[in-house]
Amino acid sequence: MKAAGILLAGCLVISVTGNAQQLTQYVDPFLGTGGHGHVFPGAAYPFGMVQLSPDNGDQGWDWVAGYHYSSNTIAGFSHTHLSGTGIGDWCDISVLPLADTNGATAPLIKIPFRHDQEKARPGYYEVQLSNQVKAQLTTTERVGYHRYQFPGNKGWLRFDMGFAINWDAPLAANLQLLNDSTLVGYRLSTGWAKNQRVYFAARFSKAVTHSRYLNLEEFSDGKAIGKQSKVLLEFETGNVPLQVRVAISSVGTEGALAALNETAGLSFDAVDQLATAAWEKELKKIEIQTTNKELATSFYTALYRTCIAPVLLSDKDGRYSNHDGKIGQSLNDQPKYTIFSLWDTFRALNPLYTFTQPEKVPVFINSLLSFYRDNGLLPVWDISSWEANTMTGYHAIPVIADAILKNIPGFDVNLAYEAMKASAYQQQRGTPEYIRFGYLPQDKHGWSVTITLEYAFDDYCIAQVAKKLGKKADYAYFMKRAASYKNLFDPSTGFMRGKDSTGKFIEPFDPLLSEHGFEGQYIEGTAWQHSFFVPHDVAGLAALYGGKNNLVEKLNALFNSPSEMHGDNISIDVSGLIGQYAHGNEPSHHIIYMYTALGRPDLAAEKIRLTVDSMYKTGPDGLSGNDDCGQMSAWLVWSALGMYPMNPVSGEYTIGVPLVDAARIQLPNGKTLEIRTKKINKSGRTGVRSIKLNGKSIPVQSVTHEQLLRGGLLEFTIHP
């Protein structure tokens, strides 16, 4: 099929023929850097080890990625950054360009800048600092590439091993000049990750003419040692830009030097072009048509953000530093990845990867399995191979189960099933009590309602894999556990509520109560947001309410309730409120699509349009909550295409309403799927009227993964 392009702002810009301008132009790395998006604007490579980005030098919740658009200073350009998380860490190996040495010995230097003098696009960042230094950044998988134009014939770089944000703190560091153009070093830190090691090797296009070490504890064998150690390097630039390549490794400086050698002979511009090409390849996996310029920007920025994490951890030889500092070897000679924000991403991002990242899905799963090999359990929140144990559930399970159920090859299914069961029987995180009582009593463990609901879903996932593997007894057992959500339903209030170990509901009860601490019944939310988390059994949930219509009315009440919360410690994560629906946090993300599952796709379409219009905007304040390693973005990608994995292991995608005029998706098997929308104006109607897949009508409810993999044409007839 050959589809025509569309006119956007007076020029041809997006076409499913693939013959239009580059899609990277529609990505705005600054989108979400304000508000509570918690994303960084700097240079990254798809799923790369390096995220080279500016740090403001400010502290606080909105600086967990090092940068927030409200700030107007830069304290350095560091090489590791988290994308859209709720806790601050990383920002390792900070480099700051200086035009003179005035104040160069200060513990923290913050140089002013203006936003109208900074630029960013995928794989590239640029800023003119107030000291008249022009900084340009780009990156490969393991190497950050800097280019600095100094205002005079001399320039200085300050490498700061002591720079830290929020939870992070250095424990040990060293710096060493190997020769006049190569600096190596090491930083050990504690924070969210308690034992994080980053080694680096930096090579300069000009010789170092003078060096000065700061904040040392000792100097031995040419190494400047000290957890706050810094080095000030002077260069005779001759008014020619100074180019700096910085490679990192979790294993050692030898690994960093090896990565550095991979870029030998490549200019800054050449690396920039390679990064741009890598991003263009990612974005062209889904090409859309739309006359809405803001939607195009939101969509492609979202698709870009789905390719930031997980993050490469291993060196090229597959070695990586484990949580205990030992050197591990990746499974199956594949790269090892870290940054698995599983509480967030199992919902929509990981199912999206089964379309957009078919080669990486088994690699990611092998990374999870190597974590199991190293730690005895699958990760809950893997950062730098450390188990952060942040958030609830054991959500590596749905990620692995989805791949097994979709017959994705490339990992040991038996080892995966063993690992899944290990998580289901773990002796921590309230699991023994959940098994004993059939729910987690609140007097045994905090967040009892959320944990019960999420464990029930994860157990459903194990049951589906057991069924596929012919393990009948396991299937029956885990399906029984999957029904545990019923034990916390209170028909008198219509909410999932906490119980104590005697079976009594916790009193008093306020559905608007938000308790951000560890002792609350619901994590990062209220009874309103969490009571609907039964994506594996919407029919069973509806039965508890007395039928589908009653559950539809409860969903209506969710959206129509006052947008307020009660309590002395209200969770800041509950954001993007429409009534009590909180799109800025993940527990709400599947809820709209329950309307379709209940036979009301018209209401789903209405709420999807409302959510996208109000929660996904362009500009720094464009996100309504933390992007959470791409989950917020993945929701938009799916929803713009007209569907969503409401139950992320079902192999089905629940119908919403397409927001684009057309789309073309590259499928893992080499085929393509075309999506077209036809609009019919009819007063009083909204949403999808009918759907055809390759000319045959299908119900306005869901479409399967298997159906989509056949490729062809998916046609929506919609009421706009």
C-alpha positions in Angstrom: 0.0 0.0 0.0 1.2 3.5 -0.7 -0.2 6.2 1.5 -0.1 9.9 0.8 1.7 12.3 3.1 -0.1 15.1 5.0 0.4 18.8 5.3 1.6 20.0 8.6 2.3 23.6 9.3 2.4 24.2 5.5 4.9 21.4 4.5 5.0 17.7 3.9 6.4 16.2 7.1 5.0 12.7 7.9 4.3 10.0 5.5 3.8 6.3 5.9 5.7 5.8 2.7 8.9 6.7 4.6 10.0 9.2 2.0 9.5 12.3 4.1 11.8 14.3 6.3 13.5 12.8 9.3 11.3 11.9 12.2 13.9 13.0 14.8 12.8 16.6 14.1 9.5 15.8 15.9 11.3 14.8 19.1 11.6 17.4 21.8 14.1 16.3 24.5 12.9 19.2 26.7 9.4 18.0 26.8 8.8 16.9 30.4 11.9 18.4 31.8 9.7 20.8 33.8 6.7 19.8 36.0 7.2 16.4 37.4 8.3 14.6 34.3 11.8 14.0 35.7 13.5 13.4 32.3 16.8 14.7 31.1 17.4 16.7 27.9 21.0 15.5 27.1 22.5 13.1 24.5 21.7 9.4 24.7 22.0 6.5 22.4 19.2 3.9 22.2 19.4 1.8 25.3 23.1 2.9 25.7 25.3 3.0 28.7 26.0 6.7 28.5 23.4 9.5 29.0 25.5 12.6 28.7 23.4 15.5 30.0 23.7 18.7 32.0 23.2 18.9 35.8 21.9 22.1 37.4 23.6 21.5 40.7 20.3 21.7 42.5 18.7 19.1 44.8 15.2 17.9 45.3 12.5 15.6 44.0 12.3 17.4 40.6 16.0 17.1 40.0 16.2 13.3 40.1 17.5 13.4 36.5 20.0 16.1 37.4 18.2 18.8 35.4 14.9 20.7 35.7 13.8 23.4 33.4 13.1 25.8 36.2 16.9 26.1 36.9 19.2 28.4 35.1 22.6 27.0 36.1 24.8 24.1 35.0 27.2 22.5 37.4 28.6 20.0 35.0 27.9 17.4 32.3 27.7 13.9 33.7 27.6 10.6 32.0 24.8 8.6 33.7 21.2 9.7 34.2 17.9 8.1 35.1 14.9 8.9 32.9 11.7 9.9 34.6 12.2 8.1 37.9 11.0 9.1 41.3 14.3 8.8 43.1 17.5 10.6 42.3 20.8 8.8 41.7 23.6 8.4 39.2 25.0 11.6 37.5 28.4 10.0 37.6 31.7 11.4 36.1 30.9 15.1 36.0 32.8 17.4 33.6 32.6 21.2 33.7 34.2 23.5 31.1 35.7 26.8 32.5 36.9 29.9 30.8 39.2 30.8 33.7 40.3 29.5 37.0 38.5 32.1 39.2 36.7 30.1 41.8 37.8 26.8 40.3 38.5 25.3 43.7 35.0 25.7 45.1 33.2 22.6 46.1 30.4 23.3 43.7 30.4 25.6 40.7 27.2 26.6 39.1 27.5 28.5 35.8 24.4 30.4 34.6 22.8 29.8 31.2 19.7 30.8 29.3 17.3 28.4 27.7 17.2 30.3 24.5 20.9 29.4 24.1 20.5 25.6 24.5 19.3 23.1 21.9 18.6 19.4 21.9 17.6 16.6 19.6 18.0 12.8 19.9 21.7 12.1 20.5 22.7 15.7 20.7 22.7 18.6 23.2 24.2 22.1 23.0 24.4 25.1 25.3 26.2 28.4 25.5 27.2 29.1 29.1 27.4 32.5 30.6 31.2 32.1 30.7 31.1 32.1 26.9 32.0 28.4 26.6 29.9 26.7 23.9 29.3 23.0 24.9 28.2 20.3 22.4 27.5 16.7 23.4 26.8 13.5 21.6 27.3 9.8 22.3 27.7 6.2 21.3 26.6 3.2 23.3 29.5 3.5 25.8 31.3 6.8 24.9 30.2 10.3 25.6 31.7 12.8 23.1 32.1 16.5 24.2 33.1 19.5 22.1 34.0 22.8 23.8 34.6 26.1 22.1 36.4 28.4 24.7 36.3 32.2 24.3 40.1 32.5 24.4 43.2 30.6 23.5 43.1 28.6 26.7 40.4 26.4 28.3 40.0 24.3 31.5 38.0 21.2 32.3 37.1 20.2 35.8 36.4 16.5 36.4 34.6 16.1 39.7 34.2 12.7 41.3 32.5 14.2 44.3 29.5 15.6 42.4 26.3 14.0 43.7 22.6 14.5 43.7 19.8 13.6 46.2 20.4 10.1 47.6 23.7 9.6 45.9 27.0 10.0 47.8 30.6 9.1 46.8 32.4 6.5 48.9 35.7 6.3 47.1 37.3 7.7 43.9 40.5 8.2 42.1 42.0 10.1 39.1 45.1 9.5 37.1 46.7 11.0 34.1 48.2 8.2 32.0 49.7 10.6 29.6 49.3 14.2 28.3 46.0 13.3 26.6 44.4 10.5 28.7 42.7 10.6 32.1 41.3 7.6 33.8 39.4 7.3 37.1 36.9 5.5 39.2 33.9 6.4 41.4 32.3 4.2 44.0 29.0 5.5 45.4 26.1 4.7 47.5 22.5 5.9 47.1 19.5 4.2 45.6 22.1 1.7 44.4 24.3 0.9 47.4 27.3 -0.4 45.6 27.6 1.4 42.3 30.9 1.4 40.4 31.7 3.6 37.4 35.1 3.6 35.8 36.0 6.0 33.1 38.7 6.8 30.5 38.8 10.3 28.9 40.9 11.2 25.8 41.5 14.8 24.7 42.2 16.2 21.2 44.8 18.5 22.8 47.5 17.8 25.3 47.0 18.7 28.9 49.4 21.6 29.6 48.8 21.8 33.4 46.9 19.8 35.9 45.9 20.5 39.5 44.3 18.0 41.9 41.7 19.1 44.5 40.2 17.6 47.6 42.6 14.7 47.8 43.0 12.2 50.7 46.3 10.9 49.3 48.4 10.8 46.2 50.0 7.4 45.4 51.5 5.9 42.3 50.3 8.7 40.2 46.7 8.3 41.5 44.8 11.1 43.1 42.7 9.4 45.8 39.7 10.8 47.6 36.0 10.5 47.5 35.6 14.2 46.7 38.6 14.3 44.4 38.7 16.7 41.5 41.2 17.6 38.8 41.5 20.9 36.9 43.1 20.4 33.5 44.4 23.2 31.4 44.6 23.2 27.6 46.1 25.5 25.0 43.3 25.4 22.5 44.4 28.1 20.1 40.8 29.0 19.7 40.1 25.6 18.2 37.3 23.5 19.8 38.5 20.9 22.3 37.1 17.4 21.7 36.8 15.0 24.6 35.8 11.3 24.4 34.8 9.8 27.7 34.1 6.0 27.9 32.6 4.3 31.0 32.6 0.8 32.4 31.3 -0.9 35.6 34.2 -3.4 35.4 37.4 -1.3 35.2 39.4 1.3 33.5 40.7 -1.3 31.0 37.1 -1.8 29.9 36.6 1.9 29.5 39.9 2.2 27.5 38.7 -0.6 25.3 35.4 1.2 24.6 37.3 4.4 24.0 39.4 2.7 21.3 36.1 1.7 19.5 35.7 5.4 18.6 39.3 6.1 17.6 39.4 8.2 14.5 35.7 9.2 14.7 35.1 13.0 14.7 32.4 14.6 16.9 30.3 15.2 13.8 30.7 11.6 12.7 29.5 10.3 16.1 26.6 12.8 16.0 25.5 11.4 12.6 25.7 7.8 13.9 23.6 8.7 16.9 21.0 10.5 14.7 20.9 7.5 12.4 20.3 5.1 15.3 17.4 7.2 16.6 15.9 7.6 13.1 15.9 3.8 12.8 14.0 3.5 16.1 11.5 6.2 15.2 10.7 4.7 11.8 9.5 1.5 13.3 6.2 3.4 13.7 5.4 6.1 11.2 2.2 8.1 11.6 0.1 10.5 9.7 -1.5 13.4 11.6 -2.4 17.0 10.9 -1.9 17.7 14.6 1.6 19.1 15.1 1.4 18.9 18.8 0.4 15.2 18.7 3.2 14.5 16.3 5.7 16.0 18.8 4.2 14.2 21.7 4.0 10.9 19.9 7.6 10.9 18.6 9.0 12.2 21.9 7.2 9.4 23.6 8.5 6.8 21.2 12.0 8.3 21.7 11.6 7.9 25.5 10.6 4.3 25.2 14.2 3.6 24.0 16.2 5.2 26.8 16.0 2.4 29.4 16.9 -0.4 30.1 20.5 0.8 30.0 23.5 -1.2 28.9 25.7 -2.3 31.8 28.2 -4.8 30.4 31.4 -4.1 28.5 31.7 -5.4 25.0 33.1 -8.7 26.3 29.9 -9.3 28.4 31.5 -8.6 31.8 29.8 -6.3 34.4 30.2 -5.5 38.0 27.7 -7.3 40.2 25.9 -5.9 43.3 28.6 -7.2 45.5 31.5 -5.9 43.4 32.2 -9.2 41.8 32.7 -9.4 38.1 29.8 -11.3 36.4 29.5 -12.6 32.9 26.3 -12.0 30.9 24.2 -15.0 29.7 24.4 -16.4 26.2 27.1 -14.0 25.2 24.5 -11.2 25.1 24.8 -7.7 26.5 23.7 -7.2 30.1 21.3 -4.4 30.9 20.2 -2.7 34.1 17.5 -0.1 35.0 14.4 -2.2 35.1 11.6 -0.1 36.5 9.3 -3.1 36.5 6.4 -1.7 38.6 5.9 0.8 35.9 7.0 -0.8 32.6 5.3 -4.2 32.8 2.0 -2.5 32.0 2.6 -1.1 28.5 6.3 -0.6 27.8 7.4 -4.2 27.8 4.5 -5.4 25.7 5.4 -2.6 23.2 8.9 -4.0 23.0 7.5 -7.3 21.6 6.7 -5.2 18.5 9.4 -2.6 18.5 12.4 -4.4 20.1 12.0 -8.1 19.1 15.8 -8.6 19.2 16.2 -7.0 22.6 13.3 -8.7 24.4 15.2 -12.0 24.9 18.4 -10.0 25.8 16.4 -8.0 28.4 15.0 -11.3 29.8 18.4 -12.8 30.0 19.5 -9.8 31.9 16.6 -10.5 34.4 17.7 -14.1 34.5 21.3 -13.2 35.2 20.1 -11.1 38.0 18.2 -14.2 39.3 21.5 -16.2 39.0 23.4 -13.6 40.9 20.9 -12.7 43.6 18.6 -15.8 44.0 15.5 -13.8 42.9 14.3 -11.9 39.9 14.6 -8.1 40.3 11.9 -5.8 41.6 13.8 -2.6 40.7 17.3 -3.3 39.2 19.7 -0.3 39.3 23.3 -0.9 38.6 22.7 -4.6 39.2 21.6 -3.7 42.8 18.1 -4.7 44.1 16.5 -1.5 45.1 13.4 -3.3 46.3 11.4 -0.2 45.3 7.7 -0.5 44.8 5.4 -3.6 45.2 4.7 -6.8 43.3 7.2 -9.2 41.6 6.7 -7.7 38.1 9.6 -9.3 36.3 7.1 -12.2 36.1 4.6 -10.6 33.6 7.5 -9.3 31.5 8.9 -12.9 31.2 5.4 -14.5 30.9 4.4 -12.2 28.1 7.5 -13.3 26.1 6.9 -17.0 26.8 3.2 -16.8 25.9 4.1 -15.0 22.6 6.6 -17.7 21.8 9.6 -15.3 21.7 12.8 -17.4 21.5 16.2 -16.7 22.8 16.2 -17.5 26.5 15.8 -20.6 28.7 12.1 -21.0 29.4 12.7 -23.7 32.1 15.1 -21.4 33.9 12.7 -18.5 33.6 9.8 -20.6 35.1 12.1 -21.6 37.9 12.9 -18.0 38.6 9.2 -17.0 38.4 8.3 -19.5 41.1 11.2 -18.4 43.3 9.7 -14.9 43.4 6.3 -16.3 44.1 7.6 -18.2 47.2 10.1 -15.6 48.4 10.4 -15.2 52.2 10.1 -11.4 52.2 8.0 -8.5 51.1 4.9 -9.9 52.8 4.8 -13.0 50.5 4.6 -15.7 53.2 1.7 -13.9 54.9 -0.1 -13.4 51.5 0.2 -17.1 50.9 -1.0 -18.0 54.4 -4.0 -15.8 54.6 -5.0 -15.5 51.0 -4.4 -11.8 51.3 -1.7 -9.7 53.0 -2.9 -8.5 56.4 -2.3 -4.9 57.1 -1.0 -5.7 60.6 1.7 -7.9 59.0 3.0 -5.6 56.3 2.3 -2.1 54.9 0.8 -1.5 51.4 -1.3 -4.6 52.0 -4.0 -3.8 49.5 -1.7 -2.9 46.6 0.6 -5.9 47.3 -2.4 -8.4 47.4 -3.8 -7.1 44.1 -0.4 -7.1 42.4 0.6 -10.5 43.7 -2.7 -11.9 42.5 -2.0 -10.6 39.0 1.6 -11.9 38.9 0.3 -15.3 40.1 -2.1 -15.3 37.2 0.8 -14.7 34.9 2.6 -17.7 36.4 -0.5 -19.8 36.0 -0.7 -19.0 32.3 2.9 -20.1 31.8 2.3 -23.3 33.8 -0.6 -24.1 31.5 1.5 -23.6 28.5 4.2 -25.8 29.9 1.7 -28.5 30.8 2.1 -28.1 34.6 -1.5 -28.7 35.6 -1.1 -28.7 39.4 0.8 -25.4 39.2 -1.8 -23.9 37.0 -4.6 -24.8 39.4 -2.6 -23.5 42.4 -1.6 -20.2 40.9 -5.1 -19.6 39.5 -6.4 -19.9 43.0 -3.9 -17.3 44.2 -4.9 -15.1 41.2 -8.3 -14.8 42.8 -6.9 -13.4 46.0 -8.1 -9.9 45.1 -11.7 -11.1 46.0 -10.7 -11.4 49.6 -10.3 -7.6 50.0 -13.4 -6.4 48.2 -15.8 -4.6 50.4 -19.3 -4.6 48.8 -20.6 -2.0 51.2 -18.2 0.7 49.9 -17.3 -0.8 46.5 -13.5 -0.6 47.2 -10.6 -2.9 47.8 -9.8 -2.4 51.5 -7.2 -3.6 53.9 -7.9 -6.3 56.4 -6.1 -7.3 59.6 -5.0 -10.9 60.3 -8.4 -11.7 61.9 -10.2 -10.9 58.7 -11.7 -7.5 59.8 -11.5 -4.5 57.5 -9.3 -1.7 58.8 -11.2 1.2 60.3 -11.8 4.1 59.8 -11.9 4.0 56.0 -11.6 7.1 53.8 -11.3 6.4 50.0 -9.5 9.7 49.6 -6.8 9.0 52.2 -3.3 9.1 50.8 -0.5 7.8 53.0 2.9 8.1 51.4 4.8 6.2 54.0 5.5 2.5 54.2 2.6 1.9 56.6 -0.2 2.9 54.2 -2.6 0.4 52.7 -2.0 1.7 49.1 1.3 2.6 47.6 1.4 6.0 45.9 -2.4 6.4 45.8 -5.8 5.9 47.4 -8.5 3.3 47.3 -9.8 5.0 44.2 -6.8 4.4 42.1 -5.9 0.9 43.3 -9.3 -0.8 43.6 -9.5 -1.5 39.9 -6.3 -3.4 39.5 -7.7 -6.7 38.3 -6.6 -6.6 34.7 -6.7 -10.4 34.4 -10.3 -10.8 35.5 -12.5 -7.8 34.7 -15.5 -10.1 34.5 -14.8 -11.4 38.0 -14.4 -7.9 39.3 -17.7 -6.9 37.6 -19.4 -9.8 39.4 -18.3 -8.4 42.7 -20.1 -5.2 41.9 -23.2 -7.0 40.8 -22.7 -6.8 37.1 -21.0 -4.9 34.3 -23.3 -1.9 34.4 -22.5 -1.4 38.1 -18.8 -1.5 37.5 -19.2 1.0 34.6 -21.0 3.3 37.1 -18.1 2.9 39.6 -15.7 3.9 36.8 -17.8 6.9 36.0 -17.7 7.9 39.7 -13.9 7.6 39.6 -13.8 10.3 36.9 -16.5 12.4 38.4 -15.3 12.5 42.0 -13.5 15.5 43.5 -9.8 15.8 42.7 -8.7 15.9 46.3 -6.9 13.7 48.7 -6.8 13.6 52.5 -4.1 12.9 55.0 -1.0 14.4 56.6 1.5 12.7 54.2 -0.2 12.8 50.8 1.8 11.1 48.0 3.4 13.6 45.6 3.3 10.8 43.0 -0.5 11.0 42.6 -0.7 13.5 39.8 -2.6 14.2 36.5 -6.0 13.9 38.2 -9.3 13.7 36.3 -11.6 13.2 39.2 -9.8 10.5 41.1 -8.3 9.0 38.0 -4.6 9.8 38.3 -2.9 9.5 34.9 0.4 10.8 36.2 1.0 7.5 38.1 0.9 3.9 36.7 -1.9 2.3 38.8 -4.5 4.2 36.7 -3.1 3.4 33.3 -5.2 0.4 32.4 -8.5 1.7 33.9 -9.9 3.6 30.9 -9.7 0.5 28.8 -11.8 -1.4 31.3 -14.8 0.5 29.7 -14.2 -1.3 26.5 -13.9 -4.7 28.3 -17.2 -3.9 29.9 -18.9 -3.2 26.6 -18.6 0.6 26.6 -15.9 1.5 24.1 -17.6 4.9 23.6 -16.8 5.9 27.2 -13.2 4.6 26.7 -12.8 6.8 23.6 -14.2 9.8 25.5 -11.8 9.4 28.4 -8.8 8.6 26.2 -9.3 11.9 24.2 -9.7 13.8 27.5 -6.6 12.3 29.0 -4.4 12.9 25.9 -5.6 16.5 25.5 -5.0 17.4 29.1 -2.1 15.1 30.2 0.2 15.1 27.1 1.2 18.5 26.0 4.3 19.9 24.3 6.9 22.0 26.1 8.8 21.4 29.4 5.6 20.9 31.4 4.2 18.5 28.8 4.0 15.4 31.1 1.5 15.1 34.0 3.8 12.9 36.1 7.1 11.0 36.1 7.8 9.3 32.8 9.1 6.3 34.7 11.6 4.9 32.2 9.1 5.2 29.4 5.8 3.8 30.8 4.0 7.2 30.6 5.3 7.5 27.0 4.3 3.9 26.1 0.7 4.6 27.2 0.6 7.4 24.6 2.2 5.4 21.8 -0.4 2.6 22.3 -3.3 4.9 22.7 -2.5 7.0 19.7 -2.6 3.8 17.6 -6.1 2.9 19.0 -5.3 0.1 21.4 -3.7 -0.8 24.7 -2.5 -4.0 26.6 -5.0 -3.7 29.4 -4.0 -7.2 30.5 -0.3 -7.1 29.6 0.1 -10.9 29.3 -3.1 -11.8 27.5 -1.7 -11.4 24.0 -4.7 -9.1 23.4 -4.9 -5.4 22.9 -8.0 -3.7 24.1 -9.6 -1.2 21.7 -9.6 2.5 22.5 -9.8 5.1 19.7 -7.0 5.9 17.2 -5.7 9.5 17.5 -3.7 9.5 14.3 -5.1 9.5 10.8 -2.9 6.6 9.7 0.1 4.6 10.9 2.6 2.1 9.5 4.2 -0.3 12.0 7.2 -2.5 11.2 6.4 -5.9 12.6 9.0 -8.3 14.1 8.5 -10.8 11.3 9.4 -8.3 8.6 5.8 -7.6 7.6 4.0 -4.3 8.1 0.8 -3.3 9.7 -1.1 -0.4 8.3 -3.6 1.5 10.4 -6.2 3.8 8.8 -9.0 5.8 10.3 -12.2 6.9 8.6 -14.2 9.5 10.4 -18.0 9.7 10.3 -19.7 12.7 11.9 -22.8 11.8 13.8 -24.2 13.9 16.5 -24.2 12.3 20.0 -21.8 9.5 19.1 -18.2 9.1 20.0 -15.5 6.5 19.6 -15.0 3.5 17.3 -18.0 2.4 15.3 -16.5 -0.6 13.5 -13.2 -2.3 12.8 -12.0 -4.3 9.8 -8.8 -6.4 9.8 -7.8 -7.2 6.2 -11.3 -6.6 5.1 -13.0 -8.7 7.7 -15.0 -7.2 10.5 -13.8 -7.8 14.1 -15.6 -6.8 17.3 -14.9 -3.4 18.8 -13.3 -5.0 21.9 -9.8 -6.3 21.2 -7.3 -7.5 18.7 -4.8 -10.3 19.3 -1.0 -10.2 19.0 -1.2 -13.1 16.6 -3.7 -11.2 14.4 -1.5 -8.1 14.2 1.6 -10.1 13.4 -0.1 -11.2 10.1 0.3 -7.6 8.9 -2.0 -6.0 6.4 -4.6 -3.3 7.1 -6.4 -2.5 10.3 -9.3 0.0 9.5 -11.1 2.0 12.1 -14.4 3.8 11.4 -14.8 6.3 14.1 -17.0 9.1 15.4 -14.6 12.0 15.9 
